């Protein structure tokens, strides 16, 4: 129906300011974004900075930016993608990494899919996937669970359930934590999980302090580490 | 312990021959691979072709290639990563996309992690992740289940279980099928799943016939499509 109108391009950005730009972004993405003048972004300032870094001559002042973040009402999303029906392409840019995975950009994608527009994802850095690659864990079966619940009872139930899915299904479990609680989470995992279970801690991926380490929980319990305030992915496997 | 010795680099390759190279591979990856002379590869011919495409001057004849594929005995993997202990870096290359996710490269990563070597994943195309980005589905909670079981009873149980996890947990379900069975799988999904469930079919990602379409099962049931023999990812959400 609308596949011959505008296209919604999903434009990955580096995972952090410390990551070398040309290790994260392909030349093909830069070619695509040069042609775009309309953007749906999680944060205007960081999106402008990204575009300027991708192409110092990018005509930012001739471009339009609309914000889609966690405060946006879902009712406002269909209007954001209206340029597509006029044949104009749109770029979606999130704060870090690949847009529309675990961020509000997914609402724009869902709206575009509902109306039958073409959606094109571009290659870029995904901390989840890169953590999985480097963990050595089973990539035939894995699940990402987002943030662990904060509340004690729900949190314990989630941890038990993850342990069960590792053991019964061989399913790698991937999750994240608010970065200032990273160290406490590792200590907690060492208390509640069996010592033989493997825990991978993947931190500052692509950044200057990148560290991706897999060891048994029993070794983490006596290891020295400090992941305080560093974006980190946690993975469990049997 | 061994973090100051050699590094195991995970080198993504394009998802298909039809994908434009510079839309899949970063300049940073090309810089890294130029320095490597030892490779663990799923297929020697395609790995050589990739290196030659990345850098026509790459000294392939001065490089060593060892094969790690589905026929490799796990007992042979530790010897493959021995160059790391001599301070030599190794590149891991699979047949398509990101190595060590759902392919034998994961065994080399696991061995390197067990011995405490540094493992560095590079940015590249992942058909799973790009399908998820473009589906519009929940990226806060998703699971990849690999291939559906072939045997009838196990297959039905798996489909029921996926349906339950979509409904109860809001967990996006991602799976694949042998490409010559793609069309039959869609017909099967239309028979067994509720018509209101959303099915995304993401086909030939980054390739010339790329098509990523999300619609309710009831619409797929009457849609025209032909994904025969084209690599395709399937995703379900509520």
Interface residues (C-beta under 8 A of the other chain):
Chain A: X10 X20 X22 X23 X24 X25 X26 X27 X28 X29 X31 X98 X99 X100 X101 X102 X103 X106 X107 X109 X110 X111 X112 X113 X114 X119 X120 X121 X122 X123 X124 X125 X126 X128 X129 X130 X131 X132 X133 X134 X135 X136 X137 X138 X139 X140 X141 X142 X143 X144 X145 X146 X171 X200 X205 X206 X210 X212 X213 X214 X215
Chain B: X10 X20 X22 X23 X24 X25 X26 X27 X28 X29 X31 X98 X99 X100 X101 X102 X103 X106 X107 X109 X110 X111 X112 X113 X114 X119 X120 X121 X122 X123 X124 X125 X126 X128 X129 X130 X131 X132 X133 X134 X135 X136 X137 X138 X139 X140 X141 X142 X143 X144 X145 X146 X171 X200 X205 X206 X210 X212 X213 X214 X215
